[in-house]
């Protein structure tokens, strides 16, 4: 199906739309231009309008593929006001292709807001699969891929940043983060302090480009490495999640720091009957229920 409605009896020329248009989320290359899909190229050519995060950057892509579709800017600083302007165009029957600077629109960029508003306004939205730095890095990282948490860029606000780092300290899924070169050393240092120096890490740089690089290391080692190596290019950090074994050991240490009476009180205060509480305490501490009983009556 083409983007514009065609009327064979009208010589194949475009005819007026009789229904609202569609917002197409078009994934563009994150580095290597060969990663664009045939479908994205077709939609970019056939759309009535292209909304681009940075028109100066996107014009190079469009010129490379000889695409002459009109373009307008849609970015972080006009994402709400311009979204409603674009929705009016869609209501009038225009089909709009949304592109970001690189990768899939809506992933850590203002496209998220336009999609939300289109959904609220009952405007059709469809996504054309393609490049995404987070998935590209994850699949080549050597870290577990079945479960992962994508955090994009850590917040700039100090209070919010501390809160997110605290949450990540308990995350059992593989963690994927983006970072700019001028903030990389600071971020790695914070992650090492919160998650631990021994946490496994894969540092991915300049994905799909000529100088693509992957470093499998630990957080502690990465901090030392970038003290002598100047970060260059855009980075994706793929960090191993906290192991369940590590969580179990931490919990065991917490139980052992309590007396048996305190341990019993912990469960009983939560409404657990005494007999069941003794059973749980014994299991937590790796001892027999008789040992728990003897401790309580002594």
C-alpha angles and dihedrals in degrees: 000000000000123000094241122055109246129202112209090198089057096059094265092293121144114267127202114283116246097191138039118288129243130251109226117200102210119196113217129194119284090210116325111071091209088072094075114106128235089237093055091049091051094049092047089054096045100041120104092226140008118215108203132187091221115013092193091058096040095049089069090056093046093047091050090058094036094242114161101182114138113261136206132184123255115173146142095285097052100027097123103036093041092045091063090046089054091047089057089053089050091049088054089058102263119141113223129199115207119205132177128208089269135347131008119346115240094034107111093330139092092269086088090072095048091051091049093051092046090053091050090049092046093244114153115251127187131177125221108210121235145115122358121171094213094057093040091054094042095053094050096039100086089229122122110284105185093087125022141162117218111206099168109197117356113245118270093216107095097220094047091044092054090049093052093046089051090053091048091053088070097038113124095187124084108272123223120196135174122218139177119231096246092056099037099095093050093047093049090050092052092046091049091052094048103035098031134259093261096057110122116246139180115204113204121191135184094358116212091001130113094266097042110160136186124191120188107201143117129274092252093049092047091055090054092045096054092048086075101025120068111228113239130181130008118316136211116194118205110192128187114244123242109280119241088231090059091049091050092051092050091050091048090053090050092052092047091052088062126074115241089252090054090047091052091047089054092061098036091053086059093055098263112148116246097249093049090044091055089051092052093046091052091050094046092051098038094239136115124271088240089061089053091049093048091050092052096051096042 
